């Protein structure tokens, strides 16, 4: 039998995660975030958000937590739904929603091929719900249309197919806004043939800010909606799933089943509430800054074929494939000025105050600084100038009726 006294065990258990320079490190991290274009998920709580969060109630959310219940009720009312459920993440919210809608297999979920539900949730629809996914490429290369849905939905009783039971849309998707009249048309059709509709509205806040459309109007066409607090709104954790009282009661059960029941969530709910009050009003500035970033890239010489609509700069590049040119979506393409992503990232990192870049995607968020945008554009402009001085020019040729980019350096043609 061990004779170690308890005080020795307690000494072993002790842990202090705060360094002596903790406050300075946090200040440095906030400064770094202001120059990070990788995603809006990297936003961090401000000191004011922290201070507000410490005032939250101390209930247990598996039973009842007052601050969390107040948040759920507010978001439900804001979106015109009967009830809400606070969950740890957008992925949890989407997957709980699908599992709640889907009753008896076989069945399928129809969505955009680029959607988070399809590409970035680790095959959750198949794992959690046993659902097949019908991933549709929009015919207009922008958003799913009613005709896209009609052309791909499975309504037959043929036993070879998994009938569609849910149509899931995402708004925004990669920063683009689905026209509301298209959403209404898709929803009306889906409901007319007995299907449910779900909205991954992780960034629906951006749609409301850009179009001045009330959240209720944006969410009315859907049976369930997921809204994220930790992306564009800058809260540390959490999403809210909304729907009918019956739907949310069942979703709460699945949240527990999936391991998503949480305890003292008041501090997280308070952070989300702070974000709604103080960070949502910042989104128009985010969109204006994104458009300034896009205009600067265009002025330097980058080819932009799809305008920035909210918080992401989105460019397209024509890729040669099987003797035909097809649009391949990327977020921005510096090859039109002879520059690579790696060159921009390396030059940005080498600045006295580094820029953090993630390759082909540029995301502006509530903590992005004006200076970061200026420094990014100055970096790209300088690289373009150096490439031009080295002999890069860009004539445009036609291939199958579409533009093909060709670079010339010291007389040698390099097809891109």
N, C-alpha and C positions, 0 to 999 in steps of 0.2 A: 504494500500500500504506500502511495506517495506521501512524503512528509513535507512537500513544498507548501509554505504557508500562503494564504490568500493574497497578501500584499505583494508577494513576488509575482503571482499570476496576474494581478492587476497591473503591475508595472510592465509586464510583457504585452498586455492588451492595449495599453495607452498608445494613442496616435495623435500627433499634431500635424495637420496638413497645411497649416498656414506658415509661410516663410516669414522671416523678418522683413522682407521687402515686398510683402504681399500686396500692399496698396499700390506700390510703384509698378509691380508686374501687371496688375489689373489696368492701370492707366495706360501702360504700354500696349496691352492687348486691345484696348478700345481704339488706340491710335492706329494699330495695325488693321483692325477691322474696317476703319474708314478708308483704307486703301486696298481692300480685298474685293475683286470682281468675280470670284468663283461662284458664289451663290448668295441668296438672301437668307439661307439657313444659318449663316455664320454670325448674324447679328447677336449682340450680347446685351444683358440687362444694364440699364443705367443705375447710378446710385439712387436716383429718385424712385425708380421701379422697385429696387431692393427695399427701400425705406417703406414704401406703400405696402409691399408684400408682408412685411413683418407685423402689420396690424391686422392681418386676416384672422378668421376664426380657426379653432383648433379641433374641429370635428373629424370623424373617421368616415371617409367617403363610401366605404362599403355599406355603412349603416346610414349616416346622414351627416353631411358637412355643409353648414350654412352658406359660407362664401361660395363654395362650388355650386350649390343649388341655385344661388342667386345668379351666377354666371350662366348656368344652363337655361334658366328661365328667361333671362334677358336675350340670349342668342336665339332661343326659340321664338320669342315675340318679335325680335328684329327680322327674322326670316319668314314669319307668318306660319310657323309650325306649332304643334301642340306641346312638344316637349323636346328636351335636349339631353345629351349625355357627354360629359367630359371624359376624354380618352387620352392616352399618353402620346399618340402620334397620328399623323395623317394616314399612314399605312394601316394602323389599327382601326381607325375610323372607317376607311373604305372596306376593309375585309370584314369587319363586324356588320357593316351595312349589307354587304352581299350575302353573308351567311344568314342574316335575318330575313332577307327577301326570299332566298332560295329554300324551298320547302322539301321537295321530293325529286331527286335526280331520276333520269338524266335531264340536264339543262345546260344552257350556254348563256354567256354574257357578251353583248355586242358593244365594242368601244373603238375608239381611234387607235391605230397601230402604234402611235407615239405615246399613248396615255400612261400615266403613272401606274394605274391598276394593272396594265399589261406588262410594262417593261421593267418597273422598278420596285415591285413588291414581292420578289423572290418566288414567283409562281403561286402566290397566296390563294388565288381563286381556285386553282386546282387542288391545292393542299387542304385548305380549310373547308371548302364548300364542294369539292368534287366537280367543279364547273369547267366546261370547255370555254375558251375565249375566242370570239370571232373578232379578230383584229383587222379593222378596215382602213385602207388607205384612202383619204379624202380625194374625191375626183378633182377638186379645185386646188389641191395642195395647200389648203389653209385650214378648213374645218369640215367636219362631217355635215352633210346635208340630208334633208328628208329622203331624197332619192338614193343616197348612199345607204341609208338605213333600210329602205324598202328593198334595195337590190341584194342585201346581205343577211337580213333577218331570216331566221328559220321558224316558220309557222306550221310546217307540214307535220302530219302524223306518221310519216315514213320512219320506220324503226332504225334506219341507218344513221339518222341525224339526232343531234341533241337540240331540242327545241329552245329557242331564245326565251328567256323569262325576264331579263333585265337589260335595258339600254343604259349604259353609263357614259356620260359626257364629262369633259374636264374644261373648266373655264376659270382662269385663263389656261391655255395649254402652250407651254414654251413661250409665254408672254403674249400670246395672241388671244383676241377676244372673239368668241362665237357670237354672231349677230343674234339678238334676242328673238327676232321673228322666226329665225331658223330653229332655235331651241323650242319655241312654242309649237311650231309645226311638227317637230319630231316627237315632242311629248304628247301632243294630241293624237298623233297616229299610234304611238306606242300604247297609250291607254285604250284607244279604240279597238285594239286587237288583244287586249288583256295583259299587256306587259307592264312591269314596274320601271320607273326611271330613277336613276341615282346621279347626283352631281358631285364629282370631286371638285369642290370649290375651295381648294387650298388657298388659291390666290383670288378668290371672288371679290375680296376687298379692293383689288386693283381695278376690277371691272366697274364697281360702284364709283370709285374715285374718278376714273377716266370718263365714264359716260354719264355721271350724275344720276344714275338709276338707283332707286331704293333697293336695299337687300331683299325685301319681301317680293318685289317684282321679279328680281333675278332668280329667286328660289321657288316662286309659285309653281312653275311647271313640273317640279320634281317631287317624288314621293319621299325621298331622303336626300340630305345634303351634308357633306363634310366640309367644315371650315377650319382652317389652320391659324393658330396664333403665333407660331414660332418661325414663320417665314417672313412675309412682308411686314408683319406687325411687330416683330422683334421680341416677343415673349420667350422665355427660356424653354418651355415645354408645353405641348398640348394642342389638341384639336377638339372640336365639338361636333357631334353628330346630332342632327335634328330630324324629326319626323312626327308621326302621330304618337299619341300616348301608348297605344298598344304596341307599335313598332319599337319605341324606345324601351318599354318594359322588357321586351324580348331581347333587344340589343344589350341591355344591362346584364342580362343572364349570360349572353355570349361573351361580353367583356370579361366577366368573372371566369368563364370557362377557358378563355384564351390567356388567362393570367394577367389581365389588365386592370383588375380591381386594385385601387390604391387607398391609402390610409389618409394621412393628414395632407390633403391636397389644397387646403386653403391658401397657402402661400403661392401655389401655382395658379390658382384661379384668380387671385388678386393681381398677379403679374399680367395675366391675360386681360383683366379688366382695365388695368393701367394702360396697356397697349391699345385697347379700344378707344380710350379717352384721349390719349396723348400721342400715339404713334400713327393711328389711322389718318389723322389730318395732315400728316407729312407726305402722304402718297402723291398728291399732285406735284410736289417738288421733285419727288423721285422720277416721275414720268417726264417732267421737263428736263431734268438732268440727263435722262436716257436719250431723249431726242437731241440734246446738244452734243452728246457723245456720238450719236449716229451721224449728225450733220458734219461733225469734225472729221470723221472717218471718210465720209463721202467727198469732202473738200480735198482731203489728202490724195484720194484716188481709188479708194475701195469701192467695188461695185455693190450696190445695195438694190436688191430686187424685191424686198419685202420690208415695209416700213416698221420701225419700232412702234409698238402699240401701247405697251405699258412699261415694264421694268427691264426688259431684255433687248439687246441689240441682236437682230436676226438678219443674217445675210444668207444668200444661196450661192452655190457653185455648180456649174454644169460639169458633169462627169461623163466621160466617154465609156460606154458599156455596150458590148455586143453590137457594135457599129451604129448605135443610136444614142442620142444625148437625152438623159433623163435628169430631172432636177433632184439633187441630193441635198436635203436640208442640213445646214450647219448653222452656227450662230453668227460668226463673222469670218470673213475670208480675206486675209492680207496678201494672198498670192498675186492679186491684180497689180500690186506695186512691187512684186518681187521679194516679199518678206515672208518669213515663216513664223508660225506660232512660237516655236522655241526661241527664235531670235528676239521676239518681242518680250517673252517671259524672262529671258536672261538679262536683257537690257533693263527691263523694269525692276528686276530683283537687285541689280547693281546700283540703282539710284541711291543717293544719300538716305532717302526715306523710301524703302522698297515698296513696289507694287506687287500684289499677289494675284497671279493670273492663272486660269485653268484651261488654257488652250483655246478652243474655238468658241467658248461662251463668255459673254460679258453680261453680268447682272448688276444692276444698280439697286441699292437698298437704302433704308432710312438713315443709315449711318455712313453712307458714302459721302466723302467730302468733295466739294467743288475742286479743290486743289488736286485730288487724285485723278479726276477726269482731265484736268489741264495737263498734268504730268504724263498721263497715258497718251494723250493725243500728241504731245510734244515728242514723246519717245517714238511713236509710229512715224511721225513726220520726219524726224531725224534719220530713221532707218531708211525711209523711202528716198530721202535725199542722197544718202550714201549709195543705195542701190543704183539710182539713176546716174550718179557720178561714175559708178563702176561699169556702166554700159548697158544696163537693163532698160529695154523699151517694151511696150506692149501693143503690138498691132492686133487687130481683131479680124478673124476670118470667119467664114460661114461653113458650118458642117451640118448637112441635112436641114438647112434652114435655120439653124440656131447658132448662137455665137460661141466660138471656141477660143479660149485664151491661149496665146502663144507668146513665149518670151524669147528675146534675142539678146545674147551676150557675146560681144566680140565676133559677131557674124554667125554664131552657132544657134540654131533654133532648138528650143526645148519645149516640147508640147506638155501642157499641164492638164 
